[in-house]
């Protein structure tokens, strides 16, 4: 015996959803990407903070590997 399915009285709407983002929701990721791209293209401007020598050595090793 077939089972009857329930149908919706009104069809589901798929369009017309108005989601508005604030201006900074797009500006901040774009700004962060631009800053990181600038650091990659010109690493001589980036200065490491003086601190744990192990971190400094790790960063220097990573820079040497990327420079190859």
mmCIF file as Biopython writes it, N, C-alpha, C and O atoms, coordinates in Angstrom:
data_model
#
loop_
_atom_site.group_PDB
_atom_site.id
_atom_site.type_symbol
_atom_site.label_atom_id
_atom_site.label_alt_id
_atom_site.label_comp_id
_atom_site.label_asym_id
_atom_site.label_entity_id
_atom_site.label_seq_id
_atom_site.pdbx_PDB_ins_code
_atom_site.Cartn_x
_atom_site.Cartn_y
_atom_site.Cartn_z
_atom_site.occupancy
_atom_site.B_iso_or_equiv
_atom_site.auth_seq_id
_atom_site.auth_asym_id
_atom_site.pdbx_PDB_model_num
ATOM 1   N N  . UNK A ? 1  ? 0.828  -1.161 0.000  1.0 0.0 1  A 1 
ATOM 2   C CA . UNK A ? 1  ? 0.000  0.000  0.000  1.0 0.0 1  A 1 
ATOM 3   C C  . UNK A ? 1  ? 0.889  1.245  0.000  1.0 0.0 1  A 1 
ATOM 4   O O  . UNK A ? 1  ? 1.745  1.373  0.875  1.0 0.0 1  A 1 
ATOM 5   N N  . UNK A ? 2  ? 0.715  2.157  -0.942 1.0 0.0 2  A 1 
ATOM 6   C CA . UNK A ? 2  ? 1.593  3.327  -1.022 1.0 0.0 2  A 1 
ATOM 7   C C  . UNK A ? 2  ? 1.354  4.290  0.136  1.0 0.0 2  A 1 
ATOM 8   O O  . UNK A ? 2  ? 0.233  4.462  0.616  1.0 0.0 2  A 1 
ATOM 9   N N  . UNK A ? 3  ? 2.445  4.907  0.559  1.0 0.0 3  A 1 
ATOM 10  C CA . UNK A ? 3  ? 2.383  5.874  1.659  1.0 0.0 3  A 1 
ATOM 11  C C  . UNK A ? 3  ? 2.248  7.266  1.057  1.0 0.0 3  A 1 
ATOM 12  O O  . UNK A ? 3  ? 2.994  7.631  0.149  1.0 0.0 3  A 1 
ATOM 13  N N  . UNK A ? 4  ? 1.313  8.023  1.554  1.0 0.0 4  A 1 
ATOM 14  C CA . UNK A ? 4  ? 1.117  9.384  1.056  1.0 0.0 4  A 1 
ATOM 15  C C  . UNK A ? 4  ? 2.184  10.307 1.639  1.0 0.0 4  A 1 
ATOM 16  O O  . UNK A ? 4  ? 2.518  10.225 2.821  1.0 0.0 4  A 1 
ATOM 17  N N  . UNK A ? 5  ? 2.696  11.160 0.812  1.0 0.0 5  A 1 
ATOM 18  C CA . UNK A ? 5  ? 3.683  12.137 1.274  1.0 0.0 5  A 1 
ATOM 19  C C  . UNK A ? 5  ? 2.983  13.451 1.537  1.0 0.0 5  A 1 
ATOM 20  O O  . UNK A ? 5  ? 2.014  13.808 0.867  1.0 0.0 5  A 1 
ATOM 21  N N  . UNK A ? 6  ? 3.485  14.153 2.510  1.0 0.0 6  A 1 
ATOM 22  C CA . UNK A ? 6  ? 2.916  15.453 2.843  1.0 0.0 6  A 1 
ATOM 23  C C  . UNK A ? 6  ? 3.546  16.509 1.949  1.0 0.0 6  A 1 
ATOM 24  O O  . UNK A ? 6  ? 4.768  16.564 1.815  1.0 0.0 6  A 1 
ATOM 25  N N  . UNK A ? 7  ? 2.752  17.311 1.365  1.0 0.0 7  A 1 
ATOM 26  C CA . UNK A ? 7  ? 3.261  18.397 0.526  1.0 0.0 7  A 1 
ATOM 27  C C  . UNK A ? 7  ? 3.153  19.703 1.292  1.0 0.0 7  A 1 
ATOM 28  O O  . UNK A ? 7  ? 2.285  19.867 2.150  1.0 0.0 7  A 1 
ATOM 29  N N  . UNK A ? 8  ? 4.027  20.610 0.979  1.0 0.0 8  A 1 
ATOM 30  C CA . UNK A ? 8  ? 4.017  21.911 1.630  1.0 0.0 8  A 1 
ATOM 31  C C  . UNK A ? 8  ? 2.895  22.763 1.036  1.0 0.0 8  A 1 
ATOM 32  O O  . UNK A ? 8  ? 2.640  22.710 -0.168 1.0 0.0 8  A 1 
ATOM 33  N N  . UNK A ? 9  ? 2.242  23.528 1.863  1.0 0.0 9  A 1 
ATOM 34  C CA . UNK A ? 9  ? 1.183  24.380 1.325  1.0 0.0 9  A 1 
ATOM 35  C C  . UNK A ? 9  ? 1.732  25.506 0.447  1.0 0.0 9  A 1 
ATOM 36  O O  . UNK A ? 9  ? 1.073  25.943 -0.496 1.0 0.0 9  A 1 
ATOM 37  N N  . UNK A ? 10 ? 2.951  25.973 0.767  1.0 0.0 10 A 1 
ATOM 38  C CA . UNK A ? 10 ? 3.576  27.034 -0.030 1.0 0.0 10 A 1 
ATOM 39  C C  . UNK A ? 10 ? 4.943  26.530 -0.476 1.0 0.0 10 A 1 
ATOM 40  O O  . UNK A ? 10 ? 5.645  25.893 0.310  1.0 0.0 10 A 1 
ATOM 41  N N  . UNK A ? 11 ? 5.334  26.798 -1.711 1.0 0.0 11 A 1 
ATOM 42  C CA . UNK A ? 11 ? 6.657  26.334 -2.165 1.0 0.0 11 A 1 
ATOM 43  C C  . UNK A ? 11 ? 7.774  27.080 -1.431 1.0 0.0 11 A 1 
ATOM 44  O O  . UNK A ? 11 ? 7.639  28.253 -1.081 1.0 0.0 11 A 1 
ATOM 45  N N  . UNK A ? 12 ? 8.860  26.376 -1.214 1.0 0.0 12 A 1 
ATOM 46  C CA . UNK A ? 12 ? 10.012 26.984 -0.536 1.0 0.0 12 A 1 
ATOM 47  C C  . UNK A ? 12 ? 10.635 28.027 -1.453 1.0 0.0 12 A 1 
ATOM 48  O O  . UNK A ? 12 ? 10.786 27.807 -2.655 1.0 0.0 12 A 1 
ATOM 49  N N  . UNK A ? 13 ? 10.988 29.146 -0.878 1.0 0.0 13 A 1 
ATOM 50  C CA . UNK A ? 13 ? 11.625 30.196 -1.673 1.0 0.0 13 A 1 
ATOM 51  C C  . UNK A ? 13 ? 13.126 29.971 -1.652 1.0 0.0 13 A 1 
ATOM 52  O O  . UNK A ? 13 ? 13.712 29.705 -0.603 1.0 0.0 13 A 1 
ATOM 53  N N  . UNK A ? 14 ? 13.736 30.080 -2.809 1.0 0.0 14 A 1 
ATOM 54  C CA . UNK A ? 14 ? 15.182 29.887 -2.899 1.0 0.0 14 A 1 
ATOM 55  C C  . UNK A ? 14 ? 15.908 31.171 -3.253 1.0 0.0 14 A 1 
ATOM 56  O O  . UNK A ? 14 ? 17.119 31.258 -3.048 1.0 0.0 14 A 1 
ATOM 57  N N  . UNK A ? 15 ? 15.227 32.147 -3.765 1.0 0.0 15 A 1 
ATOM 58  C CA . UNK A ? 15 ? 15.893 33.388 -4.162 1.0 0.0 15 A 1 
ATOM 59  C C  . UNK A ? 15 ? 15.413 34.546 -3.324 1.0 0.0 15 A 1 
ATOM 60  O O  . UNK A ? 15 ? 14.476 34.424 -2.535 1.0 0.0 15 A 1 
ATOM 61  N N  . UNK A ? 16 ? 16.060 35.649 -3.507 1.0 0.0 16 A 1 
ATOM 62  C CA . UNK A ? 16 ? 15.644 36.853 -2.830 1.0 0.0 16 A 1 
ATOM 63  C C  . UNK A ? 16 ? 16.125 36.999 -1.406 1.0 0.0 16 A 1 
ATOM 64  O O  . UNK A ? 16 ? 15.613 37.840 -0.666 1.0 0.0 16 A 1 
ATOM 65  N N  . UNK A ? 17 ? 17.092 36.205 -1.007 1.0 0.0 17 A 1 
ATOM 66  C CA . UNK A ? 17 ? 17.616 36.333 0.348  1.0 0.0 17 A 1 
ATOM 67  C C  . UNK A ? 17 ? 18.575 37.520 0.350  1.0 0.0 17 A 1 
ATOM 68  O O  . UNK A ? 17 ? 19.578 37.527 -0.363 1.0 0.0 17 A 1 
ATOM 69  N N  . UNK A ? 18 ? 18.257 38.495 1.144  1.0 0.0 18 A 1 
ATOM 70  C CA . UNK A ? 18 ? 19.068 39.713 1.164  1.0 0.0 18 A 1 
ATOM 71  C C  . UNK A ? 18 ? 20.018 39.732 2.339  1.0 0.0 18 A 1 
ATOM 72  O O  . UNK A ? 18 ? 19.643 40.159 3.431  1.0 0.0 18 A 1 
ATOM 73  N N  . UNK A ? 19 ? 21.229 39.282 2.139  1.0 0.0 19 A 1 
ATOM 74  C CA . UNK A ? 19 ? 22.245 39.322 3.193  1.0 0.0 19 A 1 
ATOM 75  C C  . UNK A ? 19 ? 23.196 40.447 2.844  1.0 0.0 19 A 1 
ATOM 76  O O  . UNK A ? 19 ? 23.836 40.436 1.792  1.0 0.0 19 A 1 
ATOM 77  N N  . UNK A ? 20 ? 23.278 41.411 3.731  1.0 0.0 20 A 1 
ATOM 78  C CA . UNK A ? 20 ? 24.158 42.543 3.501  1.0 0.0 20 A 1 
ATOM 79  C C  . UNK A ? 20 ? 25.302 42.500 4.501  1.0 0.0 20 A 1 
ATOM 80  O O  . UNK A ? 20 ? 25.085 42.410 5.709  1.0 0.0 20 A 1 
ATOM 81  N N  . UNK A ? 21 ? 26.512 42.565 3.985  1.0 0.0 21 A 1 
ATOM 82  C CA . UNK A ? 21 ? 27.693 42.567 4.830  1.0 0.0 21 A 1 
ATOM 83  C C  . UNK A ? 21 ? 28.151 44.000 5.060  1.0 0.0 21 A 1 
ATOM 84  O O  . UNK A ? 21 ? 27.999 44.845 4.178  1.0 0.0 21 A 1 
ATOM 85  N N  . UNK A ? 22 ? 28.706 44.283 6.228  1.0 0.0 22 A 1 
ATOM 86  C CA . UNK A ? 22 ? 29.272 45.616 6.433  1.0 0.0 22 A 1 
ATOM 87  C C  . UNK A ? 22 ? 30.508 45.796 5.553  1.0 0.0 22 A 1 
ATOM 88  O O  . UNK A ? 22 ? 31.086 44.815 5.087  1.0 0.0 22 A 1 
ATOM 89  N N  . UNK A ? 23 ? 30.907 47.023 5.330  1.0 0.0 23 A 1 
ATOM 90  C CA . UNK A ? 23 ? 32.008 47.307 4.417  1.0 0.0 23 A 1 
ATOM 91  C C  . UNK A ? 23 ? 33.313 46.676 4.902  1.0 0.0 23 A 1 
ATOM 92  O O  . UNK A ? 23 ? 34.141 46.261 4.091  1.0 0.0 23 A 1 
ATOM 93  N N  . UNK A ? 24 ? 33.498 46.604 6.222  1.0 0.0 24 A 1 
ATOM 94  C CA . UNK A ? 24 ? 34.754 46.084 6.752  1.0 0.0 24 A 1 
ATOM 95  C C  . UNK A ? 24 ? 34.846 44.565 6.642  1.0 0.0 24 A 1 
ATOM 96  O O  . UNK A ? 24 ? 35.939 44.015 6.780  1.0 0.0 24 A 1 
ATOM 97  N N  . UNK A ? 25 ? 33.747 43.879 6.401  1.0 0.0 25 A 1 
ATOM 98  C CA . UNK A ? 25 ? 33.791 42.425 6.252  1.0 0.0 25 A 1 
ATOM 99  C C  . UNK A ? 25 ? 34.537 42.028 4.981  1.0 0.0 25 A 1 
ATOM 100 O O  . UNK A ? 25 ? 35.056 40.915 4.899  1.0 0.0 25 A 1 
ATOM 101 N N  . UNK A ? 26 ? 34.598 42.892 4.017  1.0 0.0 26 A 1 
ATOM 102 C CA . UNK A ? 26 ? 35.375 42.647 2.805  1.0 0.0 26 A 1 
ATOM 103 C C  . UNK A ? 26 ? 36.709 43.385 2.848  1.0 0.0 26 A 1 
ATOM 104 O O  . UNK A ? 26 ? 37.710 42.893 2.326  1.0 0.0 26 A 1 
ATOM 105 N N  . UNK A ? 27 ? 36.724 44.561 3.468  1.0 0.0 27 A 1 
ATOM 106 C CA . UNK A ? 27 ? 37.939 45.379 3.474  1.0 0.0 27 A 1 
ATOM 107 C C  . UNK A ? 27 ? 39.054 44.761 4.321  1.0 0.0 27 A 1 
ATOM 108 O O  . UNK A ? 27 ? 40.219 44.816 3.925  1.0 0.0 27 A 1 
ATOM 109 N N  . UNK A ? 28 ? 38.730 44.181 5.464  1.0 0.0 28 A 1 
ATOM 110 C CA . UNK A ? 28 ? 39.780 43.630 6.336  1.0 0.0 28 A 1 
ATOM 111 C C  . UNK A ? 28 ? 40.510 42.437 5.720  1.0 0.0 28 A 1 
ATOM 112 O O  . UNK A ? 28 ? 41.740 42.411 5.771  1.0 0.0 28 A 1 
ATOM 113 N N  . UNK A ? 29 ? 39.826 41.449 5.141  1.0 0.0 29 A 1 
ATOM 114 C CA . UNK A ? 29 ? 40.581 40.370 4.494  1.0 0.0 29 A 1 
ATOM 115 C C  . UNK A ? 29 ? 41.416 40.855 3.309  1.0 0.0 29 A 1 
ATOM 116 O O  . UNK A ? 29 ? 42.521 40.360 3.086  1.0 0.0 29 A 1 
ATOM 117 N N  . UNK A ? 30 ? 40.898 41.811 2.557  1.0 0.0 30 A 1 
ATOM 118 C CA . UNK A ? 30 ? 41.663 42.357 1.426  1.0 0.0 30 A 1 
ATOM 119 C C  . UNK A ? 30 ? 42.904 43.081 1.938  1.0 0.0 30 A 1 
ATOM 120 O O  . UNK A ? 30 ? 43.984 42.938 1.364  1.0 0.0 30 A 1 
ATOM 121 N N  . UNK A ? 31 ? 42.762 43.849 3.001  1.0 0.0 31 A 1 
ATOM 122 C CA . UNK A ? 31 ? 43.895 44.557 3.580  1.0 0.0 31 A 1 
ATOM 123 C C  . UNK A ? 31 ? 44.941 43.578 4.126  1.0 0.0 31 A 1 
ATOM 124 O O  . UNK A ? 31 ? 46.139 43.766 3.915  1.0 0.0 31 A 1 
ATOM 125 N N  . UNK A ? 32 ? 44.485 42.538 4.824  1.0 0.0 32 A 1 
ATOM 126 C CA . UNK A ? 32 ? 45.419 41.544 5.364  1.0 0.0 32 A 1 
ATOM 127 C C  . UNK A ? 32 ? 46.152 40.817 4.231  1.0 0.0 32 A 1 
ATOM 128 O O  . UNK A ? 32 ? 47.352 40.560 4.332  1.0 0.0 32 A 1 
ATOM 129 N N  . UNK A ? 33 ? 45.437 40.490 3.161  1.0 0.0 33 A 1 
ATOM 130 C CA . UNK A ? 33 ? 46.087 39.833 2.033  1.0 0.0 33 A 1 
ATOM 131 C C  . UNK A ? 33 ? 47.129 40.744 1.394  1.0 0.0 33 A 1 
ATOM 132 O O  . UNK A ? 33 ? 48.215 40.286 1.040  1.0 0.0 33 A 1 
ATOM 133 N N  . UNK A ? 34 ? 46.810 42.022 1.244  1.0 0.0 34 A 1 
ATOM 134 C CA . UNK A ? 34 ? 47.755 42.956 0.636  1.0 0.0 34 A 1 
ATOM 135 C C  . UNK A ? 34 ? 49.007 43.127 1.494  1.0 0.0 34 A 1 
ATOM 136 O O  . UNK A ? 34 ? 50.117 43.197 0.967  1.0 0.0 34 A 1 
ATOM 137 N N  . UNK A ? 35 ? 48.831 43.193 2.805  1.0 0.0 35 A 1 
ATOM 138 C CA . UNK A ? 35 ? 49.994 43.340 3.699  1.0 0.0 35 A 1 
ATOM 139 C C  . UNK A ? 35 ? 50.874 42.094 3.637  1.0 0.0 35 A 1 
ATOM 140 O O  . UNK A ? 35 ? 52.097 42.204 3.543  1.0 0.0 35 A 1 
ATOM 141 N N  . UNK A ? 36 ? 50.269 40.924 3.688  1.0 0.0 36 A 1 
ATOM 142 C CA . UNK A ? 36 ? 51.063 39.699 3.628  1.0 0.0 36 A 1 
ATOM 143 C C  . UNK A ? 36 ? 51.754 39.543 2.280  1.0 0.0 36 A 1 
ATOM 144 O O  . UNK A ? 36 ? 52.891 39.075 2.218  1.0 0.0 36 A 1 
ATOM 145 N N  . UNK A ? 37 ? 51.084 39.928 1.209  1.0 0.0 37 A 1 
ATOM 146 C CA . UNK A ? 37 ? 51.707 39.864 -0.111 1.0 0.0 37 A 1 
ATOM 147 C C  . UNK A ? 37 ? 52.882 40.830 -0.192 1.0 0.0 37 A 1 
ATOM 148 O O  . UNK A ? 37 ? 53.907 40.499 -0.789 1.0 0.0 37 A 1 
ATOM 149 N N  . UNK A ? 38 ? 52.755 42.011 0.392  1.0 0.0 38 A 1 
ATOM 150 C CA . UNK A ? 38 ? 53.856 42.967 0.400  1.0 0.0 38 A 1 
ATOM 151 C C  . UNK A ? 38 ? 55.044 42.435 1.196  1.0 0.0 38 A 1 
ATOM 152 O O  . UNK A ? 38 ? 56.194 42.651 0.813  1.0 0.0 38 A 1 
ATOM 153 N N  . UNK A ? 39 ? 54.774 41.745 2.294  1.0 0.0 39 A 1 
ATOM 154 C CA . UNK A ? 39 ? 55.873 41.172 3.086  1.0 0.0 39 A 1 
ATOM 155 C C  . UNK A ? 39 ? 56.577 40.051 2.337  1.0 0.0 39 A 1 
ATOM 156 O O  . UNK A ? 39 ? 57.790 39.880 2.456  1.0 0.0 39 A 1 
ATOM 157 N N  . UNK A ? 40 ? 55.814 39.292 1.568  1.0 0.0 40 A 1 
ATOM 158 C CA . UNK A ? 40 ? 56.426 38.210 0.798  1.0 0.0 40 A 1 
ATOM 159 C C  . UNK A ? 40 ? 57.276 38.777 -0.336 1.0 0.0 40 A 1 
ATOM 160 O O  . UNK A ? 40 ? 58.365 38.272 -0.610 1.0 0.0 40 A 1 
ATOM 161 N N  . UNK A ? 41 ? 56.787 39.814 -0.989 1.0 0.0 41 A 1 
ATOM 162 C CA . UNK A ? 41 ? 57.508 40.379 -2.126 1.0 0.0 41 A 1 
ATOM 163 C C  . UNK A ? 41 ? 58.739 41.173 -1.702 1.0 0.0 41 A 1 
ATOM 164 O O  . UNK A ? 41 ? 59.709 41.249 -2.455 1.0 0.0 41 A 1 
ATOM 165 N N  . UNK A ? 42 ? 58.715 41.763 -0.514 1.0 0.0 42 A 1 
ATOM 166 C CA . UNK A ? 42 ? 59.843 42.557 -0.047 1.0 0.0 42 A 1 
ATOM 167 C C  . UNK A ? 42 ? 60.148 42.206 1.408  1.0 0.0 42 A 1 
ATOM 168 O O  . UNK A ? 42 ? 59.819 42.984 2.303  1.0 0.0 42 A 1 
ATOM 169 N N  . UNK A ? 43 ? 60.769 41.055 1.665  1.0 0.0 43 A 1 
ATOM 170 C CA . UNK A ? 43 ? 61.002 40.641 3.049  1.0 0.0 43 A 1 
ATOM 171 C C  . UNK A ? 43 ? 62.072 41.451 3.770  1.0 0.0 43 A 1 
ATOM 172 O O  . UNK A ? 43 ? 62.205 41.326 4.987  1.0 0.0 43 A 1 
ATOM 173 N N  . UNK A ? 44 ? 62.841 42.276 3.061  1.0 0.0 44 A 1 
ATOM 174 C CA . UNK A ? 44 ? 63.867 43.067 3.736  1.0 0.0 44 A 1 
ATOM 175 C C  . UNK A ? 44 ? 63.256 44.124 4.647  1.0 0.0 44 A 1 
ATOM 176 O O  . UNK A ? 44 ? 63.929 44.610 5.555  1.0 0.0 44 A 1 
ATOM 177 N N  . UNK A ? 45 ? 62.001 44.489 4.426  1.0 0.0 45 A 1 
ATOM 178 C CA . UNK A ? 45 ? 61.332 45.485 5.260  1.0 0.0 45 A 1 
ATOM 179 C C  . UNK A ? 45 ? 60.787 44.877 6.548  1.0 0.0 45 A 1 
ATOM 180 O O  . UNK A ? 45 ? 60.485 45.608 7.491  1.0 0.0 45 A 1 
ATOM 181 N N  . UNK A ? 46 ? 60.658 43.560 6.606  1.0 0.0 46 A 1 
ATOM 182 C CA . UNK A ? 46 ? 60.114 42.900 7.794  1.0 0.0 46 A 1 
ATOM 183 C C  . UNK A ? 46 ? 61.248 42.649 8.786  1.0 0.0 46 A 1 
ATOM 184 O O  . UNK A ? 46 ? 62.263 42.047 8.436  1.0 0.0 46 A 1 
ATOM 185 N N  . UNK A ? 47 ? 61.076 43.106 10.003 1.0 0.0 47 A 1 
ATOM 186 C CA . UNK A ? 47 ? 62.092 42.926 11.038 1.0 0.0 47 A 1 
ATOM 187 C C  . UNK A ? 47 ? 61.537 41.998 12.106 1.0 0.0 47 A 1 
ATOM 188 O O  . UNK A ? 47 ? 60.429 42.197 12.605 1.0 0.0 47 A 1 
ATOM 189 N N  . UNK A ? 48 ? 62.318 40.982 12.450 1.0 0.0 48 A 1 
ATOM 190 C CA . UNK A ? 48 ? 61.893 40.057 13.493 1.0 0.0 48 A 1 
ATOM 191 C C  . UNK A ? 48 ? 62.135 40.694 14.855 1.0 0.0 48 A 1 
ATOM 192 O O  . UNK A ? 48 ? 63.113 41.413 15.057 1.0 0.0 48 A 1 
ATOM 193 N N  . UNK A ? 49 ? 61.251 40.422 15.759 1.0 0.0 49 A 1 
ATOM 194 C CA . UNK A ? 49 ? 61.401 40.946 17.114 1.0 0.0 49 A 1 
ATOM 195 C C  . UNK A ? 49 ? 62.482 40.155 17.841 1.0 0.0 49 A 1 
ATOM 196 O O  . UNK A ? 49 ? 62.599 38.942 17.666 1.0 0.0 49 A 1 
ATOM 197 N N  . UNK A ? 50 ? 63.260 40.843 18.647 1.0 0.0 50 A 1 
ATOM 198 C CA . UNK A ? 50 ? 64.294 40.172 19.412 1.0 0.0 50 A 1 
ATOM 199 C C  . UNK A ? 50 ? 63.670 39.366 20.536 1.0 0.0 50 A 1 
ATOM 200 O O  . UNK A ? 50 ? 62.919 39.898 21.352 1.0 0.0 50 A 1 
ATOM 201 N N  . UNK A ? 51 ? 63.981 38.099 20.571 1.0 0.0 51 A 1 
ATOM 202 C CA . UNK A ? 51 ? 63.361 37.266 21.587 1.0 0.0 51 A 1 
ATOM 203 C C  . UNK A ? 51 ? 64.092 35.954 21.698 1.0 0.0 51 A 1 
ATOM 204 O O  . UNK A ? 51 ? 65.320 35.924 21.769 1.0 0.0 51 A 1 
ATOM 205 N N  . UNK A ? 52 ? 63.361 34.892 21.714 1.0 0.0 52 A 1 
ATOM 206 C CA . UNK A ? 52 ? 63.917 33.555 21.850 1.0 0.0 52 A 1 
ATOM 207 C C  . UNK A ? 52 ? 64.778 33.230 20.629 1.0 0.0 52 A 1 
ATOM 208 O O  . UNK A ? 52 ? 64.294 33.315 19.500 1.0 0.0 52 A 1 
ATOM 209 N N  . UNK A ? 53 ? 66.055 32.858 20.836 1.0 0.0 53 A 1 
ATOM 210 C CA . UNK A ? 53 ? 66.922 32.564 19.696 1.0 0.0 53 A 1 
ATOM 211 C C  . UNK A ? 53 ? 66.454 31.350 18.895 1.0 0.0 53 A 1 
ATOM 212 O O  . UNK A ? 53 ? 66.771 31.247 17.710 1.0 0.0 53 A 1 
ATOM 213 N N  . UNK A ? 54 ? 65.719 30.445 19.500 1.0 0.0 54 A 1 
ATOM 214 C CA . UNK A ? 54 ? 65.236 29.278 18.768 1.0 0.0 54 A 1 
ATOM 215 C C  . UNK A ? 54 ? 64.229 29.698 17.705 1.0 0.0 54 A 1 
ATOM 216 O O  . UNK A ? 54 ? 64.223 29.157 16.600 1.0 0.0 54 A 1 
ATOM 217 N N  . UNK A ? 55 ? 63.384 30.657 18.039 1.0 0.0 55 A 1 
ATOM 218 C CA . UNK A ? 55 ? 62.407 31.140 17.064 1.0 0.0 55 A 1 
ATOM 219 C C  . UNK A ? 55 ? 63.119 31.881 15.938 1.0 0.0 55 A 1 
ATOM 220 O O  . UNK A ? 55 ? 62.747 31.748 14.772 1.0 0.0 55 A 1 
ATOM 221 N N  . UNK A ? 56 ? 64.133 32.655 16.280 1.0 0.0 56 A 1 
ATOM 222 C CA . UNK A ? 56 ? 64.900 33.382 15.270 1.0 0.0 56 A 1 
ATOM 223 C C  . UNK A ? 56 ? 65.595 32.411 14.331 1.0 0.0 56 A 1 
ATOM 224 O O  . UNK A ? 56 ? 65.595 32.608 13.116 1.0 0.0 56 A 1 
ATOM 225 N N  . UNK A ? 57 ? 66.188 31.361 14.890 1.0 0.0 57 A 1 
ATOM 226 C CA . UNK A ? 57 ? 66.851 30.360 14.055 1.0 0.0 57 A 1 
ATOM 227 C C  . UNK A ? 57 ? 65.853 29.629 13.167 1.0 0.0 57 A 1 
ATOM 228 O O  . UNK A ? 57 ? 66.153 29.319 12.013 1.0 0.0 57 A 1 
ATOM 229 N N  . UNK A ? 58 ? 64.677 29.355 13.698 1.0 0.0 58 A 1 
ATOM 230 C CA . UNK A ? 58 ? 63.655 28.684 12.910 1.0 0.0 58 A 1 
ATOM 231 C C  . UNK A ? 58 ? 63.202 29.561 11.741 1.0 0.0 58 A 1 
ATOM 232 O O  . UNK A ? 58 ? 63.029 29.072 10.624 1.0 0.0 58 A 1 
ATOM 233 N N  . UNK A ? 59 ? 63.011 30.846 11.999 1.0 0.0 59 A 1 
ATOM 234 C CA . UNK A ? 59 ? 62.614 31.762 10.934 1.0 0.0 59 A 1 
ATOM 235 C C  . UNK A ? 59 ? 63.708 31.916 9.881  1.0 0.0 59 A 1 
ATOM 236 O O  . UNK A ? 59 ? 63.419 31.983 8.686  1.0 0.0 59 A 1 
ATOM 237 N N  . UNK A ? 60 ? 64.962 31.971 10.322 1.0 0.0 60 A 1 
ATOM 238 C CA . UNK A ? 60 ? 66.065 32.062 9.368  1.0 0.0 60 A 1 
ATOM 239 C C  . UNK A ? 60 ? 66.156 30.812 8.508  1.0 0.0 60 A 1 
ATOM 240 O O  . UNK A ? 60 ? 66.429 30.899 7.311  1.0 0.0 60 A 1 
ATOM 241 N N  . UNK A ? 61 ? 65.931 29.658 9.107  1.0 0.0 61 A 1 
ATOM 242 C CA . UNK A ? 61 ? 65.967 28.395 8.350  1.0 0.0 61 A 1 
ATOM 243 C C  . UNK A ? 61 ? 64.826 28.338 7.340  1.0 0.0 61 A 1 
ATOM 244 O O  . UNK A ? 61 ? 65.014 27.884 6.212  1.0 0.0 61 A 1 
ATOM 245 N N  . UNK A ? 62 ? 63.652 28.796 7.742  1.0 0.0 62 A 1 
ATOM 246 C CA . UNK A ? 62 ? 62.503 28.818 6.826  1.0 0.0 62 A 1 
ATOM 247 C C  . UNK A ? 62 ? 62.772 29.772 5.658  1.0 0.0 62 A 1 
ATOM 248 O O  . UNK A ? 62 ? 62.398 29.487 4.520  1.0 0.0 62 A 1 
ATOM 249 N N  . UNK A ? 63 ? 63.427 30.914 5.948  1.0 0.0 63 A 1 
ATOM 250 C CA . UNK A ? 63 ? 63.749 31.863 4.898  1.0 0.0 63 A 1 
ATOM 251 C C  . UNK A ? 63 ? 64.767 31.263 3.936  1.0 0.0 63 A 1 
ATOM 252 O O  . UNK A ? 63 ? 64.671 31.468 2.726  1.0 0.0 63 A 1 
ATOM 253 N N  . UNK A ? 64 ? 65.746 30.522 4.466  1.0 0.0 64 A 1 
ATOM 254 C CA . UNK A ? 64 ? 66.743 29.889 3.592  1.0 0.0 64 A 1 
ATOM 255 C C  . UNK A ? 64 ? 66.100 28.833 2.695  1.0 0.0 64 A 1 
ATOM 256 O O  . UNK A ? 64 ? 66.450 28.708 1.522  1.0 0.0 64 A 1 
ATOM 257 N N  . UNK A ? 65 ? 65.153 28.071 3.261  1.0 0.0 65 A 1 
ATOM 258 C CA . UNK A ? 65 ? 64.481 27.056 2.456  1.0 0.0 65 A 1 
ATOM 259 C C  . UNK A ? 65 ? 63.611 27.669 1.369  1.0 0.0 65 A 1 
ATOM 260 O O  . UNK A ? 65 ? 63.524 27.132 0.264  1.0 0.0 65 A 1 
ATOM 261 N N  . UNK A ? 66 ? 62.972 28.782 1.674  1.0 0.0 66 A 1 
ATOM 262 C CA . UNK A ? 66 ? 62.129 29.443 0.688  1.0 0.0 66 A 1 
ATOM 263 C C  . UNK A ? 66 ? 62.943 30.163 -0.381 1.0 0.0 66 A 1 
ATOM 264 O O  . UNK A ? 66 ? 62.458 30.369 -1.493 1.0 0.0 66 A 1 
ATOM 265 N N  . UNK A ? 67 ? 64.189 30.551 -0.051 1.0 0.0 67 A 1 
ATOM 266 C CA . UNK A ? 67 ? 65.010 31.279 -0.993 1.0 0.0 67 A 1 
ATOM 267 C C  . UNK A ? 67 ? 65.609 30.370 -2.064 1.0 0.0 67 A 1 
ATOM 268 O O  . UNK A ? 67 ? 66.093 30.858 -3.085 1.0 0.0 67 A 1 
ATOM 269 N N  . UNK A ? 68 ? 65.583 29.076 -1.846 1.0 0.0 68 A 1 
ATOM 270 C CA . UNK A ? 68 ? 66.160 28.137 -2.843 1.0 0.0 68 A 1 
ATOM 271 C C  . UNK A ? 68 ? 65.354 28.066 -4.077 1.0 0.0 68 A 1 
ATOM 272 O O  . UNK A ? 68 ? 65.703 27.330 -5.000 1.0 0.0 68 A 1 
#
